[in-house]
Amino acid sequence: MEIVIANKNHLSYAQIISDTIADSAKQRGTGIARRTPEYIEGKMKSGNAVIALDGQNFAGFCYIETFGEKNFVVHSGLIVHPSYRKLGLAKKIKTRVFNHSRKKYPDAKVFGITTGLAVMKINYELGYKPVTFSELTDDPEFWKGCQTCQNYDVLQRTNQKMCLCTGMLYDGTKEKVQKHPFDSGVLSRLKRIKQTLFLKKSNNKIKKK
């Protein structure tokens, strides 16, 4: 397995990457923003993406986005092909793109929003911490990317203060503090509470009509 910084030599994989991201969103029933092959190609050409290959076979992918005049960095589109899941590849890809972005944008804060507990665990082990959306970038271009998510209406109803996703932030400018063991049960309960809260609001809204 080879995990490398993607470049123009990998453009032929853009379509399968786009399709794999879309298929994963459907299967999980969670919010994953859709990305076109052309968008993915742009990330490869700029050196802002990581791709995992098993010989010539596509295995995984993740790309970098910058916001707020490059003061914030996001790792998006983390995906592993179904044939290579449950092998720990997602963590390896995430670690590779994390180290690449820290080297390329050393003064930027790294953040992400996700509904996946597995991604939260990886982020936590890399030094991220859960934060409110107010601590993330206010760059409208980032939040515009949520428009293709099926949960976008939730983000709108809360005036962009919260959603089913959990915000996580890595701030390399601050001193490291001792971390407590990752508790997936706590984050899982938080996710269920959010879902219940928004479902109740939606049902009440429907009844009032």
N, C-alpha and C positions, 0 to 999 in steps of 0.2 A: 504493500500500500504506500502510495506517495502523496504527501500533502504539500502543495506548493502555492506560491503566489501566482494567481492566474494572469495570463497575458493574451495577446492577440492570437497566439497559437492554440488557444482553447475556445475560440469563438464557436466552433462547431457544436459545443456542448450546451450552448445557451438555450436551445429549445427544450431539451430534456430537463434542464434545471427548472425552467419556467413551468413545465408540465408537472414536475414532481412536487413543486411548491403548491400548485393549485390542487393537485390530488390529495396532498396531505391536509390541506385546509378542509376539504370536503369530508374526509374520513374522520378527522378529529372533531369537526363541528365547532371549531373555535376560530377566533379572528387571526387570520394570516393574510397580510396584504398581498395582493397579486402583483407580480412583476413580469413585464413583457420580456421576450428574448432580446429586444433592442436595448432595453434598460440594463439587462445583465451584461450584454456585450460592452456597454459603456464602462461598466465597473471593471471588467477585465482589461480593457485598453488602458485605463488610468492606473492600473496596479492596485486597485482597491477591492480585491476579492481573493479568496482562497478556495482552491478546488482540490478534492481528494480523488485520486484515480487508482484503480486496480488494473494495471496494464493500460489498456485503452478504454476500459469500462468506467463510466461515471459512478462515483461512490458517494460524494457529498460536496457541499458548497456553503459558503457564507461570504457576505460582502460588507464593506465599510461605507458609511455615509457620514458627512460632516455637517454641522449646523451651527448657527450663531457665530459666524465668521471663524469657523473651525475651533471654537472653544468647547464644543461638544462633539463626541464621536459615538456612533451607534453601529453595532454589529447586527445586520439584518439578514433575513432570508436563510437562516441556518437550517439546512436540510440534509438528510441522509437518505439515500436511495433504499427502498424497501429490502433489497437483497443484502444490504450491509448494516441493517439495524440490530441493536442489542449486542454490539461488539465493542462499544466504547468509542466509536468513531466520532460521535458528536462532540464529546469532550476534547478530543485531539484537535478537531477542526477549530473549535471555539478557542482553545488555547493558542493555536497557531495564529488566528486572526487577531486575537487580543494582543499578543506580543508584537505582531506586525504593526498594529495601529498605535501601540504605545511608542514604538520606535519612530514611526512616521509622523505622529502628532503628539509629541511628548508633553506638551502643556495643556492638552485637552482633557476634559472629564469624559469618562466612558459610561454610557448608560444604555438601558434598554427597557422595553415593556413587554411582558409575556404572560401567557396563561399557563404555560407548561411547567410543571414541577421539576422535570428533569433539567430544563434550561435554568430554572431558578437555582437549583443545586450547583450546577456548573458555575454559574455567575458568582454564587456565594463563595465557592472554593477559590475563585480567582480574586476575591477581595471586594466584590460588590456588596452593597447593603440595601435593604428595602427602603424606599423613600416615597414621599408624596409626589404627585405630578408637578407641584409647584417648584420642586427642586430640579426639575428637568428643564430642558431648553424651551423657551417660549417662541422659538422660530416657527412661523406658520407653515413652512415647507415640510417640517417633520410631521406635524399633525395632519397635514393634507394627505399624507400617506395612509392615514387611518380610514380614509373615505371608502376604500374598497373592502374594508373589514365588515363582516356581517353584524358586528356589535357597535358600529359607528353611532347609531341612534342613542346608545347609552352614554357615550362620550358627550354628545350634544346636549342631552337632557341634564347632565351634571355640570354644564358650562366648562367642560374640559378639566374638571377637578379630579375625576376618578372614572374607572371603567372596570370591566372584568379582568383586565390586565393588571399586573403588579409592576410598579416602577422600581428599577434597581440601578444604583449608581456606584461607580468606582471613581474616587477622587484621589489621584496619585499625589496631589499637593499636600494632603493631610497626613499626619503621622498615623501609622497603623495601630489599631487597638486590638486587644485580645478578643478573639471571636469565640462565640459559643458554638457548640456543635449544631450543624444544620438540622432543623426540625421540619421535615416535610409535612408532618401532621398539622403543625400550626398553620403553614401556608395553605394546606389543603382545606382546612376549616375556614380560613379567610376567604378562599375562593368560593366555597359553598355559601358563605354568608353574603358575599357580593351577589351571587347568582340569585339567591332567595330574595334579597332586597330589591333587585331590579325587576324580578318577575312579579313581585307584589305591586310595585309601582305601575307596571305595565297593565296588570289585571284591573287595578283600580281605575286606571285611565280609561280602559275599555268599558267598564261598568258605567262610568259617568256619561259616556256618549249616548 
